[in-house]
């Protein structure tokens, strides 16, 4: 996923914006000094401590911060105070001069904090910004509630605005594209989170090259919209044969997953190697990146009776373990060829066998997605660092597998 770089004018703001993106799966890091090495799949929020200093110095410190960031594909955000205090124009100028092809999209709203922008005017808990106590800030007083005017004080870049009525209309996409081609800074109204999410989705859909300028929510929705569009490989190994599991698989199939059913009678046959080779060739030719490899039959009338394979030297437990050994081996062979962003295993024995065969010594617990459903990182072995979700076969309802997929692909919000 894309890295995210936030540049804020104080540490509190840097932290507040960064943490909003934690549910999207980012490693969120608040930074006060230069970073020697940037990790992938991470969010870095830089504090320039520049809100109350001279505009020329603010410009310089923001530009210096940006020049140290080399990732051209990252999402860049100029974090502004939720009451629009500080060196708005000069700091944004630093962004637009470092990135001459980008346009700044300003969404000043933060609905959950009582900040809304309507008719290019910022309100705080329903009151005009200039009428609130922030107007009397001794270091950064605010004398107007008109958002474009607050930026114009320090920038000569072309600036325009889009009204809330347009945001909520079918004409928004065309109007946004028009303003994008005409001006460097576009201020867009937003009163509710749905408005902000629509703006973000439209920017991504139009593939606009932008800097997000906001107190946090717009960047969150913009980053989320990019994540939804990115390729994500999610491969499942399901050894559980419970009715609950069957319902989860069928629901996932109806929502885009490719289901590959394994025939346990052939897995237990003398020619199992030939059968598993066929399965492997089938699997690597499935174009979908959401694949469920399962021993559960989608036909409710069929269920393998393991007693048929019992012998004086083989218990039912031995037979079940043999199935797990062979399906885990097939699964590992498959994901050695097809990169996996995350693997999912259902059934305790299936999970243990998979981890044993990849020589993992343990898991780092990251999240409880649902009760008895844990997202972890594999420690040690050939799949060190890979994400894995494990779940008991009797856990959840028919929506559970799709919920887990969405959680891992996009995040918890």
N, C-alpha and C positions, 0 to 999 in steps of 0.2 A: 504494500500500500504506500501511497505518497507520504513522504515526510511532511511535517507541518512546522513552519517557523513563525512564531509570534514575536513581534517587537512591541513592548509596552513601555510607557513612560514612568512606571513605578512597579515595585515588586508585588504589591497587593494585586494590582491589575493583571500582572503577568501570571500570578498563581491562579487567580479567579478564572481567567480565560482558559488556561491550560487544563484545569481539572474538569471543565465541561466536556472535554474530548476523551477522558479516561474510559467511559463506557464504550467507546468505539474500538477499544483494544489497543490504544496507544500507550507506550511507555512515555509518560509525561514528565519532562525535566525542566525545572525553573532555573535559569542561568543568570549569574551576576557578572561573570567574566568570560573571556574567550574560551571556546571549547576546542581542544586539540583534535579530537576525532569524533565525528558524528555517526551515530548508529542508524541503521535502517529501521523502518517501521516505528519511528519515534517522533515525538513532538517536543520541540525545544522552545521555551518561552523566555525571551531575553528582556531583562529590565535595564533600561538606559538611564533611569533616575533623572529624567530630563523635563519633568512637567513644569517646574518652576524656574528654570534657567533661561538665559537669553535665547531667542529664537535661532540665532546663528550657531550657537553652541549645540542646541538641540538637533539642528540639521546635521552638524558634523558627527555627533555621536551616533545618530541613527544610520548615517551613511557608512561610517566605519564598521558598524555591526553587520550591515548588509554585505559589504565587500568581503567579509570573511566567510560568507555562505556561498558555496559553489554549486549547490544542487539546483539546476534550472527547472527541474520537473516538480519541485516541492510546491506546496501551498504556502503562500506568503500572506501574513496578516499584520496590518498596522492596528494594534489594539488601542482604542481610544477610551477615555474615561466615560462612564455611563452618564455623566452630566456635562460632557464635552468641555471640560477644563483642559488647559495646557496648550502646547504648541502644535495645534492641529495641522495648520497649513504647512509650516516649515518641515515638520517631520514627514508629512505625506509627500512633500516635494522631494525629499531624500529618496523615498521609494520610487517615485515616478521618474526620477533622473537616473537611478540605478537600473530601472527596468523600463526603458523608453517605449516598449511595445505593449506594456500593460495599462489597463484602465482601472481606476480605483472605484469600487462599488461601496458606497457608504450606507450602512443600515444601522442607524443609531439606536434602534429599539432594543429593549431588554424587558419584555412584558412581565416576566416573573419578578422583576425588581421594580415594577411600576413605571418603567420608562417606555413611552410610546411616541411615535413620530407620525403626525397626521398633518397634511397640507404643508410639508416641509418645516413643521414646527414641533419642537420637542417638549413633551409634557412629562412631569414627574408626579406620579400619583394623581393625575388629572389636573395638575396645576402647571401653568406656564413656567418653563425653566427659569426665566429671568425674575420670577416672583418668589422663588424658593430661597432658602438660606445659602445655597451654593453661589448665588449672585454676589454674596458678600464675602466670598473666600478672599482672605487678605493677599494670598499669593497669586491666585488665578481667578479673578472675578469674571463673571459672565453677564454680559449686558443685553443679550438678545436671545430669543428662543428660536430664531430662524437658522436652521442648520447650515444652509449654503452660506449665509453671511458669516457664520463663525469660522468657516474654512477660508473664505475670501479675505479675511483680515491678514492672512500670512501667505497666500499663494496667488499667483497670477495665471495658474493653469485654468483652462476652460472648465466650467462647472455647470451642471444642469440638475434637474430633479424630476422624479416621477411620482405622481400623486397616488394615494391609496386607492382611489376609485379605479385607476388604470391597473394597478397591481391585481385587483380583484376581478378584472375583466378579461375577456378573451383577446383583447388588443395588447396585453402586456408584452408578450414575446416580441411582437413587431416593434413596439415602442422602445423596448430595451435595446434591441439591435440597432435601431435608428440612433438613439442617444450614444450608444457605444461607438458608433462610427463618427460621431460629431464632437464628443467632449472627452477630456481625460478623467474627470471626476463626475460620478453620477450619484446623487443622493436619492434614496428610494424609501418611501414611507413604509411603515409596518406598525400594526396595532396589536396583532396577535401572533403567536408562534406559527400558525398556519400561513400567515402572510410571509414571514421570514423564510419558511421552508419552501414556499413557492418561488420566491426570488432565487434562492440557492439552487433549486432543481433546474430552473430555467437557465441560469448561468452555465451550469454543467451541460445541459442539453444542447445549448448553442455553442458550447466549447469556447467560451469567451476567455481571453487571457487577462486575468484580473488580479488585483490586490484586494483582499477583503478588508474593510475598514469598519470596525464595530466594537462594542464592549464584550462580545463573546458569542451570543446565539447564532448570528449569521455564519460565522466561521465554523461553528459546530455543524450546522445543517449543510453547509457547502462541502465540508470534509465528508460527512455522511453520504451525501449524494455522489461524490466521487467513489467512495467505497462500494456503493451499490453497483456501480458500473464496472468495477474492476473484476477481472477473472478470479475465481476462487475455487480451488479444487478440494472437495470434501468427499472422502472415500470411507465407506462403512463396512465393517465386518460384523455380521449379526449371527451369533450362534444360538441365540435364544429361540425357543419354539413356542412361546406362550401366545394365547389369543391377543393379548395386549400388543405384543410385538408385531403380530400380523396386521393389526389395524393401523399401527404406526407406519409400517412399510407401504401399505396400500394407499394411505393418505399422502405419503411422500411421493409415490408414483403418480398420483393424480395432480401433484403440484410440481412436476418437472424432473423428478429423480428417475434414473435408469436402474431397474431392478434386475439383478442377475441371480437366478435361483440355482443352487447347487444340489445335485442329486446325491444324497448320502449313500444310497445303495451302490452307486458307481464309485464313490470315494472309498468305500469299504471293499470293493471288488479286487481281484487279482490284477486287473488292468488299470488300476487307479492312476498310474503315472500317465498313461495315454489320455485318460479322461481329464486330468488336471492340466496337461499340456494344451488340450483343446480349449478348456476354460480360460487359460491364460491368453491364448491367441484371440479368443472372443473379447476378453476384457480390454486388451490394449487397443482394440479397434472401435471401442465405444467412444464417440466424440464428446459425450456429456462429461462435465466435471463434477457432477453429483451422482455418484454410483453407490448402490447398495448391493453388497455381496452377501447372500443370505442362505441359510439352510432351511428357512421357513418356506413352505409352499403356499403360494397365494390361493391355491385350491384347497378349500377347507376339508375336502373329502379325503385328502391324502396326508398321512402322518406315518413316518417310518417307525416300525416296531423294532427297537434295538434287541429285544429278546431273541429275535431270529438269528442274531449273530453271536449269541452267547455260547460258550463252550467250557469244558472243564478247566481250560487254561486262560479263558478270557471272561471277565465279568462285564456286566453292563457298563460299569464305570470305566473299564479298560477300553471298551468300544467307543464310548463317548470321548474319552481323551484322545483316541486315535483320530477321530473326526476333527477335533480341535487342532491337533498337530498338523494335519494335512491341509486344512483350510487356512490356517495361519501362514503356513509355508507358501501357499498360492497367493495369499494377500500380500505378503512381503515381497514376493517376486514381482508382483504387479506394481506396487508403489516404488520399487527400486527403479522402474522404468518411467512411471508416470508420477511427476512431482506432486506431493500432497501438501497443501497448506494446513490441513488438519485431517486426522484419522479419528474414526468413531468406532468403538467396540461395545457391543451389548452382550451381556452374559459374563459372569465372573470368570469362568473357566476359559472362555475365549480370550478375554483380556490378559489373563496371566500367561497363557501360551504365547500370545503375540509378543508380549514384553520379554518373555524368556528367550524367544528365538532371535530377537534383535539385540540381545545381550544388554538390556537396560538394567541398571541397578536400582532404579527408583523413579519417582515422579515428583516434580515441583508443583504443588497445588496452587492454582491461580484463582479459580472462581468456582463457587457452587452455582451452577446454572439453574438447577431445580433440586429439590430434595433427592439425595442419593444419585445425583448427576453432577460430575465434577470435570471441569476443564483443567488440564495439567500440561506441563512441559516434560517431555521424555528426557531423562538423565542417563548419560552413558550409552554405549553401543553405537550401532550403525545409524540410528535415527536420532541421535543427540540433538536436542533443541526443537524437535517437531512437536506441534500441539496435538494433544489427544483428549478426547472426551470419552469417558466410560460411564455406563449406566446399567443398572440391574434390569433384567428382562421383564420384571413385573411392574416396573415404575412408569407412571404417567398415563396419558390417554392417547387417543389417535393423533392429536396435534403435536405430541412431544418431539418426535424426530425432526419435524419441520421447524419447530421452535428452536431447537438446538442448532440446526443449520443456520437459521437467520441470526441467532445470537453470535455464532462464530464468524459469520461472514460480515455482518454489519455492526453488531454491538447490542448492548442490553436495552437501549432506548429505541 
